[in-house]
Amino acid sequence: TTNADSLDALRQAVAAVPRGRFEAWVTHQFVLSKLVGGGSSSGEGLVLRADAAGAPQVLARMLIPA
């Protein structure tokens, strides 16, 4: 499972990415779901950026068919 400290660290890392910079991170579905506060599908990619409060905001979802 993902604990609160790990999620806080991930949220801070998302917030620290400078505007205009792109980073690709790879993780598990349950981590993404907890990070953004909602469901994500297995194999789905999320495009994120931090909102004004520093919380991850989903900008786009990508699901690559098998």
ROZA-239024 format. One record per residue: x, y, z of N, C-alpha, C in turn; residue number from 1; residue in one letter; chain. Coordinates in Angstrom, 3 decimals, padded with zeros to 6 digits. Layout:
N
<r><n_xx>X</n_xx><n_yy>Y</n_yy><n_zz>Z</n_zz><ca_xx>X</ca_xx><ca_yy>Y</ca_yy><ca_zz>Z</ca_zz><c_xx>X</c_xx><c_yy>Y</c_yy><c_zz>Z</c_zz><i>NUM</i><aa>A</aa><ch>A</ch></r>
...
END
This chain:
66
<r><n_xx>000.836</n_xx><n_yy>-001.194</n_yy><n_zz>000.000</n_zz><ca_xx>000.000</ca_xx><ca_yy>000.000</ca_yy><ca_zz>000.000</ca_zz><c_xx>000.872</c_xx><c_yy>001.246</c_yy><c_zz>000.000</c_zz><i>1</i><aa>T</aa><ch>A</ch></r>
<r><n_xx>000.257</n_xx><n_yy>002.363</n_yy><n_zz>-000.291</n_zz><ca_xx>000.951</ca_xx><ca_yy>003.644</ca_yy><ca_zz>-000.312</ca_zz><c_xx>000.555</c_xx><c_yy>004.419</c_yy><c_zz>000.924</c_zz><i>2</i><aa>T</aa><ch>A</ch></r>
<r><n_xx>001.543</n_xx><n_yy>004.785</n_yy><n_zz>001.741</n_zz><ca_xx>001.215</ca_xx><ca_yy>005.496</ca_yy><ca_zz>002.972</ca_zz><c_xx>001.130</c_xx><c_yy>007.000</c_yy><c_zz>002.740</c_zz><i>3</i><aa>N</aa><ch>A</ch></r>
<r><n_xx>000.635</n_xx><n_yy>007.714</n_yy><n_zz>003.741</n_zz><ca_xx>000.404</ca_xx><ca_yy>009.154</ca_yy><ca_zz>003.627</ca_zz><c_xx>001.702</c_xx><c_yy>009.917</c_yy><c_zz>003.359</c_zz><i>4</i><aa>A</aa><ch>A</ch></r>
<r><n_xx>002.797</n_xx><n_yy>009.500</n_yy><n_zz>003.991</n_zz><ca_xx>004.075</ca_xx><ca_yy>010.184</ca_yy><ca_zz>003.770</ca_zz><c_xx>004.539</c_xx><c_yy>010.050</c_yy><c_zz>002.323</c_zz><i>5</i><aa>D</aa><ch>A</ch></r>
<r><n_xx>004.372</n_xx><n_yy>008.868</n_yy><n_zz>001.753</n_zz><ca_xx>004.760</ca_xx><ca_yy>008.653</ca_yy><ca_zz>000.357</ca_zz><c_xx>003.911</c_xx><c_yy>009.496</c_yy><c_zz>-000.579</c_zz><i>6</i><aa>S</aa><ch>A</ch></r>
<r><n_xx>002.607</n_xx><n_yy>009.552</n_yy><n_zz>-000.323</n_zz><ca_xx>001.714</ca_xx><ca_yy>010.360</ca_yy><ca_zz>-001.166</ca_zz><c_xx>002.045</c_xx><c_yy>011.841</c_yy><c_zz>-001.042</c_zz><i>7</i><aa>L</aa><ch>A</ch></r>
<r><n_xx>002.353</n_xx><n_yy>012.305</n_yy><n_zz>000.169</n_zz><ca_xx>002.743</ca_xx><ca_yy>013.706</ca_yy><ca_zz>000.348</ca_zz><c_xx>004.011</c_xx><c_yy>014.017</c_yy><c_zz>-000.443</c_zz><i>8</i><aa>D</aa><ch>A</ch></r>
<r><n_xx>004.971</n_xx><n_yy>013.105</n_yy><n_zz>-000.415</n_zz><ca_xx>006.214</ca_xx><ca_yy>013.300</ca_yy><ca_zz>-001.163</ca_zz><c_xx>005.945</c_xx><c_yy>013.354</c_yy><c_zz>-002.666</c_zz><i>9</i><aa>A</aa><ch>A</ch></r>
<r><n_xx>005.066</n_xx><n_yy>012.496</n_yy><n_zz>-003.165</n_zz><ca_xx>004.711</ca_xx><ca_yy>012.516</ca_yy><ca_zz>-004.590</ca_zz><c_xx>004.004</c_xx><c_yy>013.812</c_yy><c_zz>-004.963</c_zz><i>10</i><aa>L</aa><ch>A</ch></r>
<r><n_xx>003.086</n_xx><n_yy>014.273</n_yy><n_zz>-004.124</n_zz><ca_xx>002.387</ca_xx><ca_yy>015.538</ca_yy><ca_zz>-004.387</ca_zz><c_xx>003.372</c_xx><c_yy>016.700</c_yy><c_zz>-004.436</c_zz><i>11</i><aa>R</aa><ch>A</ch></r>
<r><n_xx>004.322</n_xx><n_yy>016.707</n_yy><n_zz>-003.520</n_zz><ca_xx>005.339</ca_xx><ca_yy>017.761</ca_yy><ca_zz>-003.503</ca_zz><c_xx>006.215</c_xx><c_yy>017.703</c_yy><c_zz>-004.753</c_zz><i>12</i><aa>Q</aa><ch>A</ch></r>
<r><n_xx>006.530</n_xx><n_yy>016.496</n_yy><n_zz>-005.200</n_zz><ca_xx>007.344</ca_xx><ca_yy>016.336</ca_yy><ca_zz>-006.407</ca_zz><c_xx>006.602</c_xx><c_yy>016.842</c_yy><c_zz>-007.639</c_zz><i>13</i><aa>A</aa><ch>A</ch></r>
<r><n_xx>005.292</n_xx><n_yy>016.553</n_yy><n_zz>-007.732</n_zz><ca_xx>004.490</ca_xx><ca_yy>017.066</ca_yy><ca_zz>-008.852</ca_zz><c_xx>004.478</c_xx><c_yy>018.592</c_yy><c_zz>-008.815</c_zz><i>14</i><aa>V</aa><ch>A</ch></r>
<r><n_xx>004.283</n_xx><n_yy>019.164</n_yy><n_zz>-007.634</n_zz><ca_xx>004.230</ca_xx><ca_yy>020.616</ca_yy><ca_zz>-007.493</ca_zz><c_xx>005.573</c_xx><c_yy>021.277</c_yy><c_zz>-007.812</c_zz><i>15</i><aa>A</aa><ch>A</ch></r>
<r><n_xx>006.668</n_xx><n_yy>020.537</n_yy><n_zz>-007.659</n_zz><ca_xx>007.997</ca_xx><ca_yy>021.103</ca_yy><ca_zz>-007.890</ca_zz><c_xx>008.416</c_xx><c_yy>021.111</c_yy><c_zz>-009.358</c_zz><i>16</i><aa>A</aa><ch>A</ch></r>
<r><n_xx>007.678</n_xx><n_yy>020.440</n_yy><n_zz>-010.223</n_zz><ca_xx>008.017</ca_xx><ca_yy>020.427</ca_yy><ca_zz>-011.649</ca_zz><c_xx>007.723</c_xx><c_yy>021.818</c_yy><c_zz>-012.216</c_zz><i>17</i><aa>V</aa><ch>A</ch></r>
<r><n_xx>008.737</n_xx><n_yy>022.466</n_yy><n_zz>-012.782</n_zz><ca_xx>008.526</ca_xx><ca_yy>023.821</ca_yy><ca_zz>-013.317</ca_zz><c_xx>007.531</c_xx><c_yy>023.832</c_yy><c_zz>-014.477</c_zz><i>18</i><aa>P</aa><ch>A</ch></r>
<r><n_xx>006.768</n_xx><n_yy>024.900</n_yy><n_zz>-014.573</n_zz><ca_xx>005.839</ca_xx><ca_yy>025.069</ca_yy><ca_zz>-015.706</ca_zz><c_xx>006.622</c_xx><c_yy>024.975</c_yy><c_zz>-017.001</c_zz><i>19</i><aa>R</aa><ch>A</ch></r>
<r><n_xx>006.057</n_xx><n_yy>024.296</n_yy><n_zz>-017.989</n_zz><ca_xx>006.692</ca_xx><ca_yy>024.158</ca_yy><ca_zz>-019.280</ca_zz><c_xx>007.653</c_xx><c_yy>022.983</c_yy><c_zz>-019.372</c_zz><i>20</i><aa>G</aa><ch>A</ch></r>
<r><n_xx>007.885</n_xx><n_yy>022.303</n_yy><n_zz>-018.260</n_zz><ca_xx>008.764</ca_xx><ca_yy>021.135</ca_yy><ca_zz>-018.281</ca_zz><c_xx>007.910</c_xx><c_yy>019.875</c_yy><c_zz>-018.272</c_zz><i>21</i><aa>R</aa><ch>A</ch></r>
<r><n_xx>008.349</n_xx><n_yy>018.871</n_yy><n_zz>-018.997</n_zz><ca_xx>007.639</ca_xx><ca_yy>017.606</ca_yy><ca_zz>-019.089</ca_zz><c_xx>008.466</c_xx><c_yy>016.528</c_yy><c_zz>-018.426</c_zz><i>22</i><aa>F</aa><ch>A</ch></r>
<r><n_xx>007.857</n_xx><n_yy>015.727</n_yy><n_zz>-017.575</n_zz><ca_xx>008.514</ca_xx><ca_yy>014.584</ca_yy><ca_zz>-016.963</ca_zz><c_xx>007.602</c_xx><c_yy>013.379</c_yy><c_zz>-017.111</c_zz><i>23</i><aa>E</aa><ch>A</ch></r>
<r><n_xx>008.187</n_xx><n_yy>012.223</n_yy><n_zz>-017.347</n_zz><ca_xx>007.427</ca_xx><ca_yy>010.972</ca_yy><ca_zz>-017.421</ca_zz><c_xx>007.754</c_xx><c_yy>010.141</c_yy><c_zz>-016.197</c_zz><i>24</i><aa>A</aa><ch>A</ch></r>
<r><n_xx>006.746</n_xx><n_yy>009.788</n_yy><n_zz>-015.443</n_zz><ca_xx>006.905</ca_xx><ca_yy>008.953</ca_yy><ca_zz>-014.253</ca_zz><c_xx>006.121</c_xx><c_yy>007.677</c_yy><c_zz>-014.485</c_zz><i>25</i><aa>W</aa><ch>A</ch></r>
<r><n_xx>006.608</n_xx><n_yy>006.586</n_yy><n_zz>-013.954</n_zz><ca_xx>005.934</ca_xx><ca_yy>005.302</ca_yy><ca_zz>-014.080</ca_zz><c_xx>005.645</c_xx><c_yy>004.785</c_yy><c_zz>-012.677</c_zz><i>26</i><aa>V</aa><ch>A</ch></r>
<r><n_xx>004.393</n_xx><n_yy>004.383</n_yy><n_zz>-012.460</n_zz><ca_xx>003.998</ca_xx><ca_yy>003.860</ca_yy><ca_zz>-011.157</ca_zz><c_xx>002.832</c_xx><c_yy>002.901</c_yy><c_zz>-011.336</c_zz><i>27</i><aa>T</aa><ch>A</ch></r>
<r><n_xx>002.276</n_xx><n_yy>002.474</n_yy><n_zz>-010.242</n_zz><ca_xx>001.170</ca_xx><ca_yy>001.524</ca_yy><ca_zz>-010.265</ca_zz><c_xx>-000.179</c_xx><c_yy>002.251</c_yy><c_zz>-010.260</c_zz><i>28</i><aa>H</aa><ch>A</ch></r>
<r><n_xx>-001.193</n_xx><n_yy>001.549</n_yy><n_zz>-010.741</n_zz><ca_xx>-002.548</ca_xx><ca_yy>002.097</ca_yy><ca_zz>-010.831</ca_zz><c_xx>-003.051</c_xx><c_yy>002.594</c_yy><c_zz>-009.480</c_zz><i>29</i><aa>Q</aa><ch>A</ch></r>
<r><n_xx>-002.852</n_xx><n_yy>001.833</n_yy><n_zz>-008.420</n_zz><ca_xx>-003.390</ca_xx><ca_yy>002.243</ca_yy><ca_zz>-007.125</ca_zz><c_xx>-002.691</c_xx><c_yy>003.496</c_yy><c_zz>-006.599</c_zz><i>30</i><aa>F</aa><ch>A</ch></r>
<r><n_xx>-001.423</n_xx><n_yy>003.695</n_yy><n_zz>-006.976</n_zz><ca_xx>-000.713</ca_xx><ca_yy>004.910</ca_yy><ca_zz>-006.556</ca_zz><c_xx>-001.306</c_xx><c_yy>006.126</c_yy><c_zz>-007.274</c_zz><i>31</i><aa>V</aa><ch>A</ch></r>
<r><n_xx>-001.533</n_xx><n_yy>005.998</n_yy><n_zz>-008.574</n_zz><ca_xx>-002.152</ca_xx><ca_yy>007.103</ca_yy><ca_zz>-009.325</ca_zz><c_xx>-003.523</c_xx><c_yy>007.439</c_yy><c_zz>-008.768</c_zz><i>32</i><aa>L</aa><ch>A</ch></r>
<r><n_xx>-004.316</n_xx><n_yy>006.426</n_yy><n_zz>-008.492</n_zz><ca_xx>-005.662</ca_xx><ca_yy>006.658</ca_yy><ca_zz>-007.972</ca_zz><c_xx>-005.623</c_xx><c_yy>007.425</c_yy><c_zz>-006.655</c_zz><i>33</i><aa>S</aa><ch>A</ch></r>
<r><n_xx>-004.723</n_xx><n_yy>007.020</n_yy><n_zz>-005.765</n_zz><ca_xx>-004.610</ca_xx><ca_yy>007.719</ca_yy><ca_zz>-004.480</ca_zz><c_xx>-004.023</c_xx><c_yy>009.109</c_yy><c_zz>-004.647</c_zz><i>34</i><aa>K</aa><ch>A</ch></r>
<r><n_xx>-003.096</n_xx><n_yy>009.265</n_yy><n_zz>-005.572</n_zz><ca_xx>-002.446</ca_xx><ca_yy>010.549</ca_yy><ca_zz>-005.792</ca_zz><c_xx>-003.432</c_xx><c_yy>011.612</c_yy><c_zz>-006.266</c_zz><i>35</i><aa>L</aa><ch>A</ch></r>
<r><n_xx>-004.336</n_xx><n_yy>011.233</n_yy><n_zz>-007.169</n_zz><ca_xx>-005.267</ca_xx><ca_yy>012.217</ca_yy><ca_zz>-007.734</ca_zz><c_xx>-006.652</c_xx><c_yy>012.161</c_yy><c_zz>-007.098</c_zz><i>36</i><aa>V</aa><ch>A</ch></r>
<r><n_xx>-006.833</n_xx><n_yy>011.250</n_yy><n_zz>-006.154</n_zz><ca_xx>-008.116</ca_xx><ca_yy>011.187</ca_yy><ca_zz>-005.453</ca_zz><c_xx>-009.245</c_xx><c_yy>010.611</c_yy><c_zz>-006.278</c_zz><i>37</i><aa>G</aa><ch>A</ch></r>
<r><n_xx>-008.938</n_xx><n_yy>009.765</n_yy><n_zz>-007.229</n_zz><ca_xx>-009.978</ca_xx><ca_yy>009.160</ca_yy><ca_zz>-008.056</ca_zz><c_xx>-009.446</c_xx><c_yy>007.945</c_yy><c_zz>-008.772</c_zz><i>38</i><aa>G</aa><ch>A</ch></r>
<r><n_xx>-010.317</n_xx><n_yy>007.286</n_yy><n_zz>-009.465</n_zz><ca_xx>-009.948</ca_xx><ca_yy>006.058</ca_yy><ca_zz>-010.135</ca_zz><c_xx>-009.098</c_xx><c_yy>006.277</c_yy><c_zz>-011.366</c_zz><i>39</i><aa>G</aa><ch>A</ch></r>
<r><n_xx>-008.276</n_xx><n_yy>005.310</n_yy><n_zz>-011.632</n_zz><ca_xx>-007.547</ca_xx><ca_yy>005.243</ca_yy><ca_zz>-012.894</ca_zz><c_xx>-007.577</c_xx><c_yy>003.780</c_yy><c_zz>-013.326</c_zz><i>40</i><aa>S</aa><ch>A</ch></r>
<r><n_xx>-007.456</n_xx><n_yy>003.570</n_yy><n_zz>-014.606</n_zz><ca_xx>-007.518</ca_xx><ca_yy>002.217</ca_yy><ca_zz>-015.150</ca_zz><c_xx>-006.131</c_xx><c_yy>001.612</c_yy><c_zz>-015.255</c_zz><i>41</i><aa>S</aa><ch>A</ch></r>
<r><n_xx>-006.063</n_xx><n_yy>000.310</n_yy><n_zz>-015.225</n_zz><ca_xx>-004.801</ca_xx><ca_yy>-000.388</ca_yy><ca_zz>-015.420</ca_zz><c_xx>-004.267</c_xx><c_yy>-000.047</c_yy><c_zz>-016.805</c_zz><i>42</i><aa>S</aa><ch>A</ch></r>
<r><n_xx>-003.011</n_xx><n_yy>000.339</n_yy><n_zz>-016.890</n_zz><ca_xx>-002.405</ca_xx><ca_yy>000.697</ca_yy><ca_zz>-018.169</ca_zz><c_xx>-002.681</c_xx><c_yy>002.120</c_yy><c_zz>-018.617</c_zz><i>43</i><aa>G</aa><ch>A</ch></r>
<r><n_xx>-003.374</n_xx><n_yy>002.880</n_yy><n_zz>-017.809</n_zz><ca_xx>-003.722</ca_xx><ca_yy>004.255</ca_yy><ca_zz>-018.172</ca_zz><c_xx>-002.601</c_xx><c_yy>005.210</c_yy><c_zz>-017.775</c_zz><i>44</i><aa>E</aa><ch>A</ch></r>
<r><n_xx>-002.377</n_xx><n_yy>006.207</n_yy><n_zz>-018.600</n_zz><ca_xx>-001.433</ca_xx><ca_yy>007.268</ca_yy><ca_zz>-018.288</ca_zz><c_xx>-002.197</c_xx><c_yy>008.538</c_yy><c_zz>-017.977</c_zz><i>45</i><aa>G</aa><ch>A</ch></r>
<r><n_xx>-001.711</n_xx><n_yy>009.302</n_yy><n_zz>-017.025</n_zz><ca_xx>-002.336</ca_xx><ca_yy>010.567</ca_yy><ca_zz>-016.668</ca_zz><c_xx>-001.361</c_xx><c_yy>011.702</c_yy><c_zz>-016.921</c_zz><i>46</i><aa>L</aa><ch>A</ch></r>
<r><n_xx>-001.849</n_xx><n_yy>012.785</n_yy><n_zz>-017.491</n_zz><ca_xx>-001.064</ca_xx><ca_yy>014.007</ca_yy><ca_zz>-017.626</ca_zz><c_xx>-001.481</c_xx><c_yy>014.899</c_yy><c_zz>-016.470</c_zz><i>47</i><aa>V</aa><ch>A</ch></r>
<r><n_xx>-000.509</n_xx><n_yy>015.230</n_yy><n_zz>-015.616</n_zz><ca_xx>-000.787</ca_xx><ca_yy>015.975</ca_yy><ca_zz>-014.392</ca_zz><c_xx>-000.045</c_xx><c_yy>017.294</c_yy><c_zz>-014.360</c_zz><i>48</i><aa>L</aa><ch>A</ch></r>
<r><n_xx>-000.575</n_xx><n_yy>018.218</n_yy><n_zz>-013.586</n_zz><ca_xx>000.153</ca_xx><ca_yy>019.414</ca_yy><ca_zz>-013.179</ca_zz><c_xx>-000.424</c_xx><c_yy>019.829</c_yy><c_zz>-011.842</c_zz><i>49</i><aa>R</aa><ch>A</ch></r>
<r><n_xx>000.330</n_xx><n_yy>020.569</n_yy><n_zz>-011.096</n_zz><ca_xx>-000.137</ca_xx><ca_yy>021.020</ca_yy><ca_zz>-009.791</ca_zz><c_xx>-001.044</c_xx><c_yy>022.234</c_yy><c_zz>-009.977</c_zz><i>50</i><aa>A</aa><ch>A</ch></r>
<r><n_xx>-002.147</n_xx><n_yy>022.267</n_yy><n_zz>-009.204</n_zz><ca_xx>-003.006</ca_xx><ca_yy>023.440</ca_yy><ca_zz>-009.231</ca_zz><c_xx>-002.399</c_xx><c_yy>024.534</c_yy><c_zz>-008.346</c_zz><i>51</i><aa>D</aa><ch>A</ch></r>
<r><n_xx>-003.095</n_xx><n_yy>025.637</n_yy><n_zz>-008.160</n_zz><ca_xx>-002.564</ca_xx><ca_yy>026.765</ca_yy><ca_zz>-007.393</ca_zz><c_xx>-002.217</c_xx><c_yy>026.382</c_yy><c_zz>-005.955</c_zz><i>52</i><aa>A</aa><ch>A</ch></r>
<r><n_xx>-002.913</n_xx><n_yy>025.390</n_yy><n_zz>-005.416</n_zz><ca_xx>-002.656</ca_xx><ca_yy>024.942</ca_yy><ca_zz>-004.040</ca_zz><c_xx>-001.581</c_xx><c_yy>023.854</c_yy><c_zz>-003.979</c_zz><i>53</i><aa>A</aa><ch>A</ch></r>
<r><n_xx>-001.072</n_xx><n_yy>023.436</n_yy><n_zz>-005.138</n_zz><ca_xx>-000.041</ca_xx><ca_yy>022.404</ca_yy><ca_zz>-005.181</ca_zz><c_xx>-000.564</c_xx><c_yy>020.988</c_yy><c_zz>-005.301</c_zz><i>54</i><aa>G</aa><ch>A</ch></r>
<r><n_xx>-001.879</n_xx><n_yy>020.822</n_yy><n_zz>-005.420</n_zz><ca_xx>-002.474</ca_xx><ca_yy>019.487</ca_yy><ca_zz>-005.553</ca_zz><c_xx>-002.421</c_xx><c_yy>019.033</c_yy><c_zz>-007.010</c_zz><i>55</i><aa>A</aa><ch>A</ch></r>
<r><n_xx>-002.152</n_xx><n_yy>017.738</n_yy><n_zz>-007.242</n_zz><ca_xx>-002.129</ca_xx><ca_yy>017.233</ca_yy><ca_zz>-008.619</ca_zz><c_xx>-003.493</c_xx><c_yy>017.397</c_yy><c_zz>-009.290</c_zz><i>56</i><aa>P</aa><ch>A</ch></r>
<r><n_xx>-003.470</n_xx><n_yy>017.908</n_yy><n_zz>-010.507</n_zz><ca_xx>-004.673</ca_xx><ca_yy>018.130</ca_yy><ca_zz>-011.303</ca_zz><c_xx>-004.539</c_xx><c_yy>017.303</c_yy><c_zz>-012.577</c_zz><i>57</i><aa>Q</aa><ch>A</ch></r>
<r><n_xx>-005.558</n_xx><n_yy>016.520</n_yy><n_zz>-012.901</n_zz><ca_xx>-005.536</ca_xx><ca_yy>015.697</ca_yy><ca_zz>-014.113</ca_zz><c_xx>-005.896</c_xx><c_yy>016.571</c_yy><c_zz>-015.307</c_zz><i>58</i><aa>V</aa><ch>A</ch></r>
<r><n_xx>-004.977</n_xx><n_yy>016.675</n_yy><n_zz>-016.265</n_zz><ca_xx>-005.221</ca_xx><ca_yy>017.437</ca_yy><ca_zz>-017.475</ca_zz><c_xx>-005.713</c_xx><c_yy>016.555</c_yy><c_zz>-018.616</c_zz><i>59</i><aa>L</aa><ch>A</ch></r>
<r><n_xx>-005.242</n_xx><n_yy>015.316</n_yy><n_zz>-018.630</n_zz><ca_xx>-005.626</ca_xx><ca_yy>014.391</ca_yy><ca_zz>-019.711</ca_zz><c_xx>-005.401</c_xx><c_yy>012.964</c_yy><c_zz>-019.241</c_zz><i>60</i><aa>A</aa><ch>A</ch></r>
<r><n_xx>-006.123</n_xx><n_yy>012.051</n_yy><n_zz>-019.866</n_zz><ca_xx>-006.004</ca_xx><ca_yy>010.623</ca_yy><ca_zz>-019.597</ca_zz><c_xx>-005.683</c_xx><c_yy>009.939</c_yy><c_zz>-020.931</c_zz><i>61</i><aa>R</aa><ch>A</ch></r>
<r><n_xx>-004.771</n_xx><n_yy>008.952</n_yy><n_zz>-020.872</n_zz><ca_xx>-004.402</ca_xx><ca_yy>008.212</ca_yy><ca_zz>-022.072</ca_zz><c_xx>-004.466</c_xx><c_yy>006.720</c_yy><c_zz>-021.758</c_zz><i>62</i><aa>M</aa><ch>A</ch></r>
<r><n_xx>-005.193</n_xx><n_yy>006.002</n_yy><n_zz>-022.557</n_zz><ca_xx>-005.261</ca_xx><ca_yy>004.551</ca_yy><ca_zz>-022.403</ca_zz><c_xx>-004.801</c_xx><c_yy>003.928</c_yy><c_zz>-023.711</c_zz><i>63</i><aa>L</aa><ch>A</ch></r>
<r><n_xx>-003.718</n_xx><n_yy>003.202</n_yy><n_zz>-023.636</n_zz><ca_xx>-003.171</ca_xx><ca_yy>002.563</ca_yy><ca_zz>-024.829</ca_zz><c_xx>-003.774</c_xx><c_yy>001.161</c_yy><c_zz>-024.916</c_zz><i>64</i><aa>I</aa><ch>A</ch></r>
<r><n_xx>-004.519</n_xx><n_yy>000.881</n_yy><n_zz>-025.990</n_zz><ca_xx>-005.155</ca_xx><ca_yy>-000.438</ca_yy><ca_zz>-026.117</ca_zz><c_xx>-004.107</c_xx><c_yy>-001.546</c_yy><c_zz>-026.238</c_zz><i>65</i><aa>P</aa><ch>A</ch></r>
<r><n_xx>-004.449</n_xx><n_yy>-002.664</n_yy><n_zz>-025.671</n_zz><ca_xx>-003.533</ca_xx><ca_yy>-003.819</ca_yy><ca_zz>-025.711</ca_zz><c_xx>-003.575</c_xx><c_yy>-004.487</c_yy><c_zz>-027.047</c_zz><i>66</i><aa>A</aa><ch>A</ch></r>
END
